[in-house]
Amino acid sequence: QVQLVESGGGLVQAGGSLRLSCAASGSTFSINIMGWYRQAPGKQRELVAATSSGGSAHYADSVKGRFTISRDNAKNTVYLQMNSLKPEDTAVYFCKVDDYGLIGYWGQGTQVTVSS
């Protein structure tokens, strides 16, 4: 089992920045992929960015060039640096990790609100 605790959400003006953090605990030795998803009101949850244990990263087209995902394996923590935020980035952001057995674990979510 893996437990996740997210932090760093909040209210920011358009063009501003926020940094999300997600700390994992429990069976962290089994973690492979760490990523961030988001869900806006009335919309489906979507992948924002993810990174593998090997260091490769994948981004949604809508955030490329603005968001950066990184991970600190020693701290079992994944970060999402969000720059040049837009009102359409407003959503609840969820951390998700997948272990090598393809079992996924979700965080509780953190609200990001970007005002215009």
C-alpha positions in Angstrom: 0.0 0.0 0.0 1.1 3.5 -0.7 -0.3 6.7 0.9 -0.1 10.1 -0.7 -0.3 13.5 0.8 -0.5 16.5 -1.6 0.1 20.2 -0.8 0.7 23.5 -2.6 -2.7 24.3 -4.2 -4.3 27.7 -3.8 -5.5 30.8 -5.6 -3.3 32.6 -8.0 -3.8 35.3 -10.7 -3.4 34.4 -14.3 0.3 34.4 -15.3 1.3 33.4 -11.8 3.0 30.2 -10.6 2.3 27.5 -8.1 4.2 24.4 -7.0 2.4 21.2 -6.0 4.0 18.5 -3.9 3.0 14.9 -3.3 4.8 12.9 -0.7 4.4 9.1 -0.7 4.7 6.8 2.2 4.3 3.1 2.8 5.5 0.6 0.1 7.4 3.3 -1.7 10.0 0.8 -3.0 7.4 -0.4 -5.4 6.6 2.9 -7.0 7.3 3.2 -10.7 5.3 6.0 -12.3 4.4 9.3 -10.4 2.1 11.7 -12.0 -0.5 14.5 -11.7 -4.1 14.5 -13.0 -6.7 17.2 -12.8 -10.4 17.5 -12.9 -12.3 20.6 -13.7 -16.0 21.0 -12.8 -18.1 19.1 -15.3 -15.1 17.5 -17.0 -13.4 14.2 -16.9 -10.2 13.7 -15.0 -7.2 14.1 -17.3 -3.5 13.4 -17.2 -1.4 16.5 -16.7 2.1 15.1 -16.5 3.8 11.9 -15.4 7.3 10.7 -14.8 8.7 7.2 -14.7 11.3 5.8 -12.3 13.8 6.0 -15.2 13.3 9.7 -15.4 11.3 10.1 -18.6 8.4 12.6 -18.5 5.2 13.0 -20.4 3.0 16.1 -20.6 -0.4 17.0 -21.8 -0.2 19.2 -24.8 -2.1 21.9 -22.9 0.6 22.3 -20.4 3.8 21.7 -22.4 6.3 24.6 -21.9 4.5 25.8 -18.8 4.5 22.9 -16.4 7.4 20.9 -15.2 7.2 17.6 -13.3 10.1 16.4 -11.2 10.6 13.8 -8.5 13.0 13.3 -5.6 13.3 9.6 -5.1 15.1 10.0 -1.8 12.1 11.8 -0.4 9.5 9.8 -2.4 8.1 13.0 -3.5 6.9 14.3 -6.9 6.5 18.0 -7.7 4.6 19.9 -10.3 5.9 23.4 -11.1 3.2 25.3 -12.8 4.1 28.6 -14.5 2.2 31.0 -16.7 -1.1 29.7 -15.2 -4.3 30.3 -17.1 -7.9 30.4 -15.9 -8.5 27.1 -17.8 -5.9 25.4 -15.5 -8.4 25.8 -12.6 -9.2 22.3 -11.3 -8.7 19.9 -8.5 -5.2 18.4 -9.0 -4.6 14.8 -8.0 -1.4 13.0 -7.5 -1.3 9.4 -8.7 1.4 6.8 -8.4 1.6 3.4 -10.1 3.6 0.5 -8.7 5.4 -2.1 -10.7 2.3 -4.4 -10.3 0.3 -1.7 -12.2 -1.7 -0.9 -9.1 -2.6 2.8 -8.9 -2.9 5.0 -5.8 -4.6 8.4 -5.6 -4.1 11.4 -3.4 -6.9 13.3 -2.0 -6.6 16.2 -4.4 -5.7 19.9 -4.0 -7.6 22.8 -5.5 -5.9 25.1 -7.9 -7.8 28.3 -8.8 -6.5 30.7 -11.4 -8.3 34.1 -11.5 -8.4 36.2 -14.7 
